């Protein structure tokens, strides 16, 4: 089986593909003795990777994934890709301890180039939560390279998870700014750059087997998988031409019409314009590309860290609260220049303190 898979990978590499996204990258081997997983009971608290009504979450996955043999196969796969210049792999990690597996599967330069897990895919979005996630990963990373995502095709869109029915535009911009400044790569799920909310899909339109089976306790994952809204005036919001034979797999939804690309394109303060601006700006900040990360002291409102490499140190400060915040610069940190990012408003630095409006952030060069 391994040889067949490697042969398939080589077939596409020979055709010129740039790389692979590996689904459930730690699932490829199970226990040799076919032992049953130990029981977990219903999850206590939120598990972004699985609904509490799904029996999959009622066990500890000790024997059906993340086996030692899986790492050996990852090494074989990486060796094959390394023989093709400028190719890469990103792996999805689903595990009871996702951060540990991301570290394990990306350290050493001989397995995945990068990987993501579900730790940022839940409803939590406080400064203390982010500080805890990044602190733990950096403590175990040993050179591992994460790929941070705020949404994917398995979870409710982050505009709805974080912002409810009426998400604050400043919160969505702040989430993007934070995501794009963490150490690692970023994966932007289609529609995040438009601020799309979770779509409400009628039962008769469902395609996801999970949703069909577990309705109505769990409505499945189709709410984040609807067509991209390109044009607010066209049939299916521009995703297809509207002919009967071109009916989309899932329906385009009315709540996305006002957020379509044509409604945000060229609008200076739109979320789409902000994503374009910060992605362009990020490419000019070398510390955000390959620098180390040093967390600033834990704060109830403000999540802050410094990214640094040999050429620059960039202070990143984010107020993840709905109240104004005053954040004092830690000893030994002196702001040299506040960096302007088009669309990121509400923060300034005066006399050694950063003033932040609700859901605002700031980048600065520091000594």
CORGINOR-V136980 format. One record per residue. N is the residue number from 0. D_LAST is the distance of its C-alpha to the last C-alpha in whole Angstrom. Layout:
((N,D_LAST) (N,D_LAST))
This chain:
((0,54) (1,51) (2,52) (3,53) (4,50) (5,48) (6,51) (7,50) (8,47) (9,48) (10,50) (11,47) (12,45) (13,47) (14,48) (15,44) (16,42) (17,38) (18,38) (19,39) (20,39) (21,40) (22,42) (23,42) (24,41) (25,41) (26,45) (27,47) (28,48) (29,50) (30,52) (31,54) (32,57) (33,56) (34,55) (35,55) (36,52) (37,52) (38,52) (39,49) (40,51) (41,49) (42,45) (43,44) (44,42) (45,40) (46,40) (47,38) (48,40) (49,44) (50,46) (51,47) (52,51) (53,50) (54,52) (55,49) (56,47) (57,50) (58,49) (59,47) (60,46) (61,47) (62,49) (63,49) (64,46) (65,43) (66,45) (67,44) (68,46) (69,44) (70,41) (71,43) (72,44) (73,41) (74,40) (75,43) (76,42) (77,39) (78,41) (79,43) (80,40) (81,38) (82,41) (83,40) (84,37) (85,35) (86,36) (87,35) (88,36) (89,34) (90,36) (91,37) (92,37) (93,39) (94,40) (95,40) (96,36) (97,35) (98,31) (99,33) (100,35) (101,32) (102,30) (103,33) (104,34) (105,31) (106,30) (107,31) (108,31) (109,35) (110,36) (111,34) (112,31) (113,30) (114,32) (115,32) (116,34) (117,35) (118,32) (119,30) (120,34) (121,35) (122,35) (123,32) (124,29) (125,28) (126,24) (127,26) (128,27) (129,25) (130,23) (131,26) (132,26) (133,23) (134,23) (135,26) (136,26) (137,23) (138,25) (139,28) (140,26) (141,26) (142,25) (143,27) (144,26) (145,27) (146,28) (147,27) (148,30) (149,31) (150,34) (151,37) (152,41) (153,42) (154,40) (155,40) (156,38) (157,35) (158,35) (159,38) (160,37) (161,34) (162,35) (163,39) (164,42) (165,40) (166,36) (167,33) (168,32) (169,28) (170,29) (171,29) (172,27) (173,24) (174,26) (175,25) (176,22) (177,21) (178,23) (179,22) (180,18) (181,19) (182,19) (183,23) (184,25) (185,26) (186,30) (187,31) (188,35) (189,37) (190,37) (191,34) (192,33) (193,36) (194,35) (195,39) (196,40) (197,42) (198,46) (199,49) (200,51) (201,55) (202,57) (203,59) (204,56) (205,54) (206,54) (207,51) (208,54) (209,52) (210,52) (211,56) (212,57) (213,55) (214,55) (215,55) (216,53) (217,50) (218,50) (219,49) (220,46) (221,48) (222,46) (223,42) (224,44) (225,46) (226,46) (227,43) (228,44) (229,44) (230,46) (231,47) (232,51) (233,52) (234,54) (235,52) (236,49) (237,49) (238,48) (239,52) (240,55) (241,57) (242,60) (243,62) (244,61) (245,57) (246,57) (247,53) (248,53) (249,51) (250,52) (251,50) (252,49) (253,49) (254,46) (255,44) (256,46) (257,44) (258,41) (259,42) (260,40) (261,42) (262,41) (263,38) (264,37) (265,36) (266,35) (267,32) (268,31) (269,33) (270,31) (271,32) (272,31) (273,27) (274,28) (275,28) (276,25) (277,23) (278,24) (279,24) (280,21) (281,20) (282,21) (283,18) (284,15) (285,16) (286,13) (287,16) (288,19) (289,18) (290,15) (291,15) (292,15) (293,14) (294,16) (295,15) (296,18) (297,21) (298,22) (299,25) (300,24) (301,20) (302,19) (303,16) (304,14) (305,11) (306,12) (307,10) (308,12) (309,12) (310,11) (311,9) (312,7) (313,9) (314,10) (315,13) (316,15) (317,19) (318,22) (319,25) (320,27) (321,30) (322,29) (323,26) (324,23) (325,21) (326,17) (327,15) (328,12) (329,12) (330,11) (331,8) (332,6) (333,5) (334,7) (335,7) (336,10) (337,12) (338,14) (339,18) (340,20) (341,23) (342,25) (343,22) (344,23) (345,23) (346,19) (347,17) (348,15) (349,16) (350,15) (351,13) (352,15) (353,16) (354,19) (355,21) (356,25) (357,27) (358,26) (359,23) (360,19) (361,16) (362,13) (363,10) (364,7) (365,4) (366,0))
